[in-house]
Structure formats: structure tokens, C-alpha cells
């Protein structure tokens, strides 16, 4: 009887473990697409000539990287968020507000992130050529900066809401709570970087650290989901 139960457990797919694996895979695929292939795109205050040259040299690679990043968010990050919401909701008492905010923030992050890529994708499709005027490229660079700032807000909601539930329920290691709360605070602060008027200013640096912290929070949370599933009898 015991052997049969063990076999059934092996055959039954684990949603929690799958969600954790999706979280780790999201980071890896996003790193390839959004960091390695896309590189560092022009900032909103970049000289137009340099912006044109960047997309003339790397336009196709930038589009491939964006495509991989979109796949990572839709098919990996979203299942991870759904699994995390399920795990937190099962441990949360009351109306499960915290876990619902986690999912809402994650879904909004995917939607806002996908929409934000359209601005620089347009420049990449034109390969920075004369099809787009200087004023159009400048407007697209500005729009991209605002969109990037906007991504930080729903991501912050996800991290902070998850941190609160983890702190209250201890369903996952408590060290994740301060990491998530800190990442959320940095993302909210860094979202104001367009106001500073300096693409390499203090707020931009804070935003960058915030996204690195958020990615670390996702990976560690994903590993914790996998570990917690393996630890269950």
C-alpha cells in the first residue's frame, strides 16, 4: 500500500513545484532576452544620432531579445505568480486579500511590461532609419522611459503584498519578507526617475537596484516553493 501511494505521488504533477520551476526559468530566459540580447538601449536623453546608430547595428537582435522576454513573462512569470498566489492564499486567513494583490500586481506587471516594449520596438523595426524623424524617435524614447517607470509600480505591489503574507503566515522562509518589502520600496522610489531629468541619476540607480532586488526575490521565492513542496510528506 505504501509503495502504491509513493508511485501515485510521483505520477501526480505538483503545481507548486511547477510554479517554482517557472520562476527560475523566467529569470534565465529574461536574462538572455532582456539583458544579453537587448543590451543597454538608448536612454531618453541619448543623442538622436547615437540612438539611430544603436538600432541600425542591433535592431534585429533587440527584437529577438524582446520576443524572448515577452515569452518569459507570459508563459513563465505568470504561472509562477499564479502558483505563488495559490500557496500564499492557502496559508492566509480571512479574505485572502494579500494573495489576490500578489496576483493582480503580477498580472499588471506582465500587461504593462508587454505594452511598454512597443515604443522602442518601433524604432528597432525601422532600424533607426529615416522612416522615423528625429522628433518621433525622441518622443518614443520619452514614452519608453515613462513606461519603464510604470512597470515598477505593479511589480512593487506584488513584492510588498507577498512580503506581508509571508511575514504573517511564515508559509515561506521569513527572510523573503524583508527582501520583498525592500524591493518594493526601491521600485516605488525609482519609478520617479523621469522627474529627475537625468537618465543616469540617483533615482535611475535606485530603480535598477530595485529591479535586481525584485528578480532576486522571485528566484529565491521560486526555490523556496520547490523546496517546500519536496519537504512535504
C-alpha positions in Angstrom: 0.0 0.0 0.0 2.8 2.4 0.9 4.6 1.7 -2.4 1.4 2.4 -4.3 1.0 5.7 -2.6 4.5 6.7 -3.4 4.0 5.8 -7.0 0.9 7.9 -7.2 2.7 10.8 -5.7 5.4 10.6 -8.4 2.8 10.4 -11.1 0.8 13.4 -9.9 2.2 16.7 -11.2 3.0 19.2 -8.5 1.6 22.7 -9.2 3.7 24.2 -6.5 6.9 22.7 -7.8 6.0 23.6 -11.4 5.4 27.2 -10.3 8.8 27.3 -8.7 10.5 26.0 -11.8 8.7 28.6 -13.9 10.0 31.3 -11.6 13.6 30.2 -12.1 13.1 29.6 -15.8 11.6 33.1 -16.1 14.8 34.7 -14.7 17.1 32.7 -17.0 15.1 33.4 -20.2 14.6 37.0 -19.3 18.3 37.4 -18.7 19.1 36.0 -22.1 16.5 38.1 -23.9 16.1 41.2 -21.9 19.7 41.7 -20.8 22.2 39.8 -23.1 20.5 40.2 -26.5 18.9 43.6 -26.0 21.9 45.1 -24.2 21.6 48.6 -22.9 19.2 50.5 -25.2 19.5 54.3 -25.6 18.2 56.4 -22.7 15.6 59.1 -23.2 18.2 61.8 -23.2 20.5 60.0 -25.6 21.6 62.0 -28.7 19.4 61.0 -31.6 22.4 60.1 -33.8 23.6 57.6 -31.3 20.1 56.2 -30.8 19.8 55.7 -34.6 23.2 54.0 -34.7 22.3 51.6 -31.9 19.2 50.3 -33.6 20.9 50.3 -37.0 23.5 48.0 -35.5 21.4 45.9 -33.1 17.8 46.4 -34.3 17.2 42.7 -35.2 18.9 41.4 -32.1 16.9 43.8 -29.9 13.6 42.5 -31.4 14.6 38.9 -30.8 15.5 39.7 -27.2 12.2 41.4 -26.7 10.4 38.4 -28.1 12.1 36.1 -25.7 11.5 38.5 -22.8 7.7 38.5 -23.7 7.7 34.7 -23.7 9.4 34.7 -20.3 6.8 36.9 -18.8 3.7 35.4 -20.3 4.5 31.7 -20.2 6.8 31.6 -17.1 6.4 34.6 -14.9 2.6 34.5 -14.9 2.3 30.8 -14.0 4.9 31.4 -11.2 2.7 34.3 -9.9 -0.4 32.0 -10.1 1.3 29.3 -8.1 2.6 31.7 -5.5 -0.8 33.2 -5.1 -2.2 29.7 -4.6 0.4 28.9 -2.0 0.0 32.1 -0.1 -3.8 32.0 -0.3 -3.9 28.5 1.2 -1.9 29.8 4.3 -3.6 33.2 4.5 -6.5 33.7 6.9 -9.5 35.8 6.2 -10.4 37.1 2.7 -7.1 36.3 1.1 -6.6 39.9 0.1 -2.8 39.7 0.2 -2.5 36.8 -2.1 -5.0 38.4 -4.5 -3.0 41.5 -4.6 0.1 39.4 -5.4 -1.7 38.0 -8.5 -3.2 41.3 -9.5 0.2 43.0 -9.3 1.9 40.2 -11.2 -0.7 40.3 -14.0 -0.4 44.1 -14.2 3.4 43.7 -14.5 3.0 41.4 -17.5 0.5 43.7 -19.2 2.3 46.9 -18.6 5.7 45.3 -19.4 4.4 43.9 -22.7 2.8 47.3 -23.7 6.0 49.2 -22.8 8.1 47.4 -25.3 6.1 48.8 -28.3 7.9 52.2 -28.3 11.5 51.0 -28.8 10.3 48.1 -30.9 9.0 50.7 -33.4 12.5 52.2 -33.6 14.1 48.8 -33.9 11.7 47.8 -36.7 12.8 50.9 -38.6 16.4 50.1 -37.7 16.8 53.7 -36.6 16.5 54.8 -40.3 15.0 57.9 -41.9 11.5 56.4 -41.8 11.2 57.9 -38.3 12.0 61.6 -37.8 14.2 62.9 -35.0 11.2 64.2 -33.1 9.4 60.9 -33.4 12.4 58.9 -32.1 12.8 61.4 -29.2 9.1 61.0 -28.4 9.4 57.2 -28.4 12.4 57.4 -26.1 10.5 59.6 -23.7 7.4 57.3 -23.9 9.7 54.2 -23.2 11.1 55.9 -20.1 7.7 56.6 -18.7 6.6 53.0 -19.5 9.6 51.6 -17.8 8.9 53.7 -14.7 5.3 52.4 -14.8 6.4 48.7 -14.7 7.9 49.3 -11.3 4.6 50.1 -9.6 2.7 46.7 -10.1 5.9 44.8 -9.5 6.2 46.7 -6.2 2.7 45.7 -5.4 3.5 42.0 -6.0 6.6 42.1 -3.9 5.2 44.0 -0.9 1.9 42.0 -0.8 3.8 38.8 -0.9 6.2 40.0 1.8 3.3 40.9 4.1 1.6 37.5 3.7 4.9 35.7 4.2 5.7 37.7 7.3 2.2 36.9 8.7 1.9 33.2 7.8 5.5 32.1 7.6 4.4 29.8 4.8 7.8 30.5 3.2 11.1 31.5 4.7 10.7 34.8 6.6 13.9 36.2 5.1 11.9 36.7 1.9 9.7 39.2 3.6 12.3 42.0 4.1 13.7 41.3 0.7 10.3 41.7 -1.0 9.4 44.8 1.0 12.8 46.3 0.3 12.5 45.6 -3.4 9.0 47.1 -3.5 10.2 50.3 -1.7 13.1 50.7 -4.2 10.8 50.2 -7.2 8.4 52.8 -6.0 11.1 55.3 -5.3 12.9 54.5 -8.6 9.7 54.9 -10.6 10.1 58.7 -10.3 13.4 58.7 -12.3 11.9 60.6 -15.3 11.2 63.5 -13.0 14.9 63.8 -12.1 15.7 64.7 -15.7 18.9 62.6 -15.6 18.9 59.1 -17.2 22.0 58.2 -15.1 20.9 59.9 -11.9 20.3 58.7 -8.4 16.7 57.7 -9.0 17.6 55.6 -12.1 20.2 53.8 -10.0 17.6 53.1 -7.3 15.3 51.8 -9.9 18.0 49.5 -11.3 18.8 48.2 -7.8 15.0 47.7 -7.2 14.6 45.5 -10.3 17.7 43.5 -9.4 16.2 43.0 -5.9 12.9 42.0 -7.4 14.5 39.4 -9.6 16.4 38.0 -6.6 13.1 37.9 -4.7 11.4 36.0 -7.5 14.2 33.5 -7.8 14.6 32.9 -4.0 10.8 32.6 -3.7 10.7 30.1 -6.6 13.4 28.0 -5.0 11.5 28.1 -1.7 8.4 26.9 -3.4 10.3 23.9 -4.9 11.9 23.2 -1.5 8.7 23.4 0.4 7.0 21.0 -1.9 9.8 18.5 -1.6 9.7 18.8 2.2 6.0 17.9 2.4 5.2 14.3 3.5 
